[in-house]
Amino acid sequence: MLDEISEDCEKWQESQLDDSVLRAATGAVELVATSMLTPIGINTVKSAAAVRAGIDAFDDSRILDNFFETITAATIPEGVLPPLVDALKGIPFLSGRHQRLLRLLTLPLKTIADQIQLKEPLILKLALPDSIPCAVINFDNRFLDWVAIQTEVPIDLDSSALFPLGRAGGIAALNSGMVDLEEKSLQQVVVGGVDSFVDLGLLASLDKEKRINGPGIMDGFIPGEAASFFAIQSSDLSPRNGVAESSGSPLGKIIIHSPGLSTEPGHRYCNTEPYKGEGLATAVSQSLESSIANTVQTVLCTFNGESFSSKEWGVTSIRNRDSLADNVSLHHPAEYFGEIGAAFAPVLIGLASVGLEHRYYQNDCLVWCSSDTQLRSAVRVTLC
């Protein structure tokens, strides 16, 4: 039965990864605003400060594992989250996890809309959890309707899109926004991601797979949740020298370069292909094509406490050693806020922007994300 579910998930994932998703943007964009809500901070600055200070949000939850032991988690207090609006209550297809996601994204999406002084419906590219055999979750464009109703933020439903692709989905969403900026006369696009592992059914299934960190399980992750958004606009990055014109800000401009997107046939839930780690290596290589040798000083990644991704980073770092500094600094902020799934890429890009602006992350910064399923993605973020 599990094999049949796994095969169905594989087919569904393949249907999500068409050429339009994997076709990378060719230019660069400027990051102009960020917002986030994480277990360690109510906004980007506070979350970044907690990561820099090494403060975690891990605590005993009220959820028990299969051995009736308390599960350690990093959650956002109920008092921080707005309630589900009355208009969405009682909708048959709106599961408990859907409701949690909508509540999580409400504050940061409103914040980003205020920051960019929204004058017309927002174009939103939103990363969401991927479906895995033990936890199938369905999303369609109704979810965008629910987001607009819950947040009261006007959304251009025709131009917006969902990317239910897990950890790596945020960079796929970013790529879609960058392509739209290149091909359409748009001023700005908002990219985001939201995910939560505070779900009894999901946790029970992952616990059976021994993926949840706990007594006797060291090769596992701590469940977390988060929502994060950032706004991008076309950049005046010079193709001649790779430097953006000064924005007049003493902190400079944050430039996001063309992403790399690839697939890993031998991913965690594939039973037919060997796990070689080549998908991430390809994605990172693509993202570093425009970089200069030895310029990547900082790496932020989706290591979450499980050893599964260590092999692909080993392959990736060897294949791309000419682009990485000899003393490259590797950061995995999940050690402070836990596993945040589809929110990872927007959170990491937001953390990178603050770290680069305030000079405690060294230029250039590479962000890479690896999903439980096929998608692998990477992007280079620089301060100009």
Secondary structure, DSSP 8 states (H G I E B T S, - for coil): -HHHHHHHHHHHHHHHS-HHHHS---S-EEEEEEEEEBTTBSSHHHHHHHHHHT----EEEEEE-TTS-EEEE----GGGS----GGGTT-TT--HHHHHHHHHHHHHHHHHHHHTT--S-B-EEEE----BTTB-----THHHHHHHHHH---B-TTT-EEE--GGGHHHHHHHHHHHHHHHS--S-EEEEEEEE---HHHHHHHHHTT-B-BTTB-S-B-B-EEEEEEEEEE----TTTS-----S-TT--EEE---EEEE-TT-TT-SSS----HHHHHHHHHHTTTS-TT-EEEEEE---S-SHHHHHHHHHHHHTTTTEEEEEEEE-THHHH-B-GGGHHHHHHHHHHHHHHTTSS-SSEEEEEE-SSSEEEEEEEEE-
